[in-house]
Amino acid sequence: MELTQLRYFQTAAYYQHISRAAEELNISQSTMISRLEKELGVPLFDHNGRSIILNQNGQRFLQRVNHILMEVENSKRELQDIADEGDNSISLAVSSSQFLQGMHAFMYQHPNYKWNQRVAENKEIAALLNRGQIDLAVTSPGIYGEVFESTLLLRDIFKLAVHKDNPLAQRKSVRLEELTDQRFIMLLKGLPFRAQTDRIFADLGITPHYIMECDHLLRRELINANAGVTIASQSASFRHLFSENICFLDIEDVHHTRDIVMVHRKGRYLNRASRQFADFLKQKFSP
């Protein structure tokens, strides 16, 4: 049994497709799966042409394979750290790119570090952590489970973000139920923060007046231009997501919080660069 076989099996189990596994690993499509099943004496997948579905045997074997491959990578990284020959790489995923706002301060301190960063949904991030393809993740809501080490970075509070020229800016707090005439600019459906704000309105039985659904960048531009109001978070102020012209008001009838969580795979060796960045994140999210 070879490591290449195990990596192929792990990737095939993730994609549920033989061709995609071969493409990602940049190897010729072969009979690796059938050879592995023959060696183990049990089928690992239910086959349907080139599509495959991990069966019960495969699910048990995948847990072992994830652990084996993680230990191989851990050994390599630990020895490199001891020899001070680590590659100084940091691989991470976030459920929102805004969580990395301000990370340039860390990059200036460590100009030789190399980065691999992606934005993904929590389900994909959990799979990436399990496969050892990323070191760290920052998500909201958090990812939890027996195989994950999850650290609460911030229990964020929802706020109403308004431009200083909006009459509401003269107030310290509002109730959402009194804002039915306000022009709300909201994030696109499907984004985690939008799902959380939708739940807030649903729990209050309120249908806000949306004039725009957009991405983070356009929302920031429109709010900064006083084109409307939006639901933001308390941390948006100290993370400088909006201009200095934006005021953040307490929302009296909202008691939800938004947890921002840092996650890594239990047992995965974090190199020096990743450990330093994890410490930076903990400080960064401390108001």
N, C-alpha and C positions, 0 to 999 in steps of 0.2 A: 504494500500500500504506500503510495507516494504522496508528497505534499501537493503536487500538481493535481492529482486526482481529488484530493480533499477540497482544494480551492475551487475546482470545477464543480464539484457537487454542491458546495456552499452557494456559488453563484447561480447555478441552475435551480436550486431550491428557492432562491430569492425571486428570480424572474419567471419561474415555472415554464421555462422554454430553453431547449438545448442550444439552438442557434444563437440566441442572445447571450448566453453564457460564454460560448466560444468567441463571440465578437468582443465582449468586454475584456476577456483575458488575452485576446489577441493570439489565440492558438487555433490550429486546424480543428475543424469539427471531427470528432473521433468517437470511438466506442467506449470512452472512459466510464460512462455511467453503467453500461452493461457489464464491463469488466469489474467494476467495483461491486455491483450487485452479485456477480458470480463469486467474487472472492468472499463476500460476507455471507452468501448463501440465502439471502432474502431480497425481495424487491424493495426498492426505496421509493419508487414513484409508480403511480398509475399512468400508463402511457396512452396518449391520444394523438397519434401522428407525431409531430414535433412538439406539441404542447404536452406538458407533463404536470401531474399534481402530486405533491408530496403526500405519501401515505403515512400510516402510524409508525411504521418502522423508520421511515425517513425522518419524521419529526424527532424521534428519540435520537437517531444518529446525528442529526443536525446540531443538537445541543452539545454533543461530545465534540463534534468537528469545530464548532465555534470556539470551544474552550481550548482545543489543541492548537488551532491556528493563532489564537490570541496569545498563548504561552510562547509559541515560536517567535512571534513579533515582540513580545515583552522581553524575551531573552536578548534579542538583537538590540533593542533600544537601551536596555539596562547596561549592557556591555559597552555600547557606544558612549553612554553618559559617563561611565566610570573612566573610560579612556579619553574623555573630553573630545570625542570625535562624532558626537551626535550631529544629525543633519539640521538641527534647529528648526524643524518644520512644525507647524501647527495646523491641524485640520479640524474644522468645526462647521457646524450647521446651526442655523437659527430659524425660528418660525416667523421672525420679522427682522428685516434688515436694519430697522431702527434701533434694535438692541445693541448694535455695534457703533452707534453714533458716538464719536469722541475717542474711538480706539486709536486714532492717529497719535495720541500722546504716548501710547505704549510702543507704537511702531517707530517713533522718533528715538525712543530709548534703546530700541533693539533693531537697528537698521539691517542687520544680517539675517534676521528671521525670515523664513519663507512661509507663505500662507496658502491654504486651500480652503475656501469658504463657499458655502452654498445656502440658499434659502429653500426650505422644504416644509411640508406638512408634518405634524407630529408622528404619524404612522411611518412615514418614510424615514424620518430621523431615527426612530427607534430601531428600524431595520439596519440603518447605517451604523449605529452604535454596536448592534449585535454582530455585525459582520466585520467590525474592526476597521471600518473605512473612515471614521472620524474619531478624534480624541475627545472633543467636548461639544456640547450643544447648549444653547440658551433658548428656552421655549416658554410660551404662555398659551394655554395652561401647561403645567409641568408634566413631565413624563416620569412615572413612578413604576416600581416593580422590584421583584426580588433581585434581579440581575443588574439594577441600576443604582448608582449613588447619586442622589438628588439633593441639591443644596438650594434652599430658598434664598434668592438674592434680594427680593423686594416683594412685600405685600402692598401692591400699588392701589391707590384710591382713584376712583373715577371723578373727573372734574369737567366743568363746562368751559371750553376755550372760546373766548370772544375777543374781538379787537377793542383796543382802548377807546375807539370812537363809537362803539356800540353803547347805547344807553344802559345796557345791563352791566357794563364795566364799572359803574358807580356802586354796584352792590357787592356784598361779600359772599352771598349765597343765593341760590334759586331752588325752585322745585320744578321738575321736568313737566309736571302736569300743567304748569302755567305758561309753558313755552310753545304752545300749539301754533302761534303765529310766527315763530322764528324760522329762518331759512337754514335748514340743517344740511351740512356737507358731510357725507359719510363715506367710509371706506367701502370698497367693493365687497359684495357678498362672496363668501368663501374664505376670506381672510379671517384669521383667528380673532382679532380685535373686533371686527364687525359682528362676528357671531356672539361675542360677549355683550356688545352694546345692544344687539337685537334682543337678547334675553332680558336686559334691563327694561327696555320699553314694553316687551311682552308681559313681564311680571307686573308692570304698573297699568297695563291695559291701555297704553298710549300708542297712537299712530302718529309719529312726527311728520312734519312737512319737509320731505327730502327734495332738494333742488339739484343735487349732484351726488352720484356714487362714483368714486374714483380711487386711484392709487394713493400711496402715502405722499409722494412728491407733489402731486397736483393739489391734494387737500391742504398741504402746508402752504402752498402758494396762494390759494384762494382765501384761506383764513387770514394769512398775513395781509391780504389786500382788502379785508373787511367785506368779503363777498357773502359771508354767512357765519354760522357758529358750528361747533362740533363737540362731540364727546371725546375728551382726551384723558390723560392720566396725570396724576400728580408728578410722576417722574419726568414727564415731558418738559417740565419747567427747568429742572436741574440738568436734564440731558440736552437742553437747548434745541428742542425739535422745532420750535416756532421762534419768530422774531421777538425782540424785547417789547413790541407793541401789543403783545397778546397777554390778556389777563386770564387767570384760572380761578373759577368760582366754585365753591363747595356746592354739592347737589344734595339737598336736605333729604329727599325721598329715595335716595339710592344708598344701599348698604352693602352692595356687592364689593368685593375686592378682586384685584387681578394679580395673581401670583406670577412672578418672573423667576424661573428656576434654571439653574445650571445643572447639567446632567453629564455623567460619564459612565462607562461600562465598568461595573465592579470587576476587579481583578486585572484591568488593563493598566499596563505600565505607562504612566504619563512622563514624557521626557521633561527635561529642565525647562524648555521653552513653554510647554503646555502648562506646567505647574505655575510658572511665573505669570502666564496670562490668566489662569484661574484666579490667582491672588489679585491681579489687577481688576478683574470683573467684580470680585467681592467688594473692593474698595470703591469702584466706580458706581455701584448701585447703592452705596450707603449715602443717603442724602446729607 
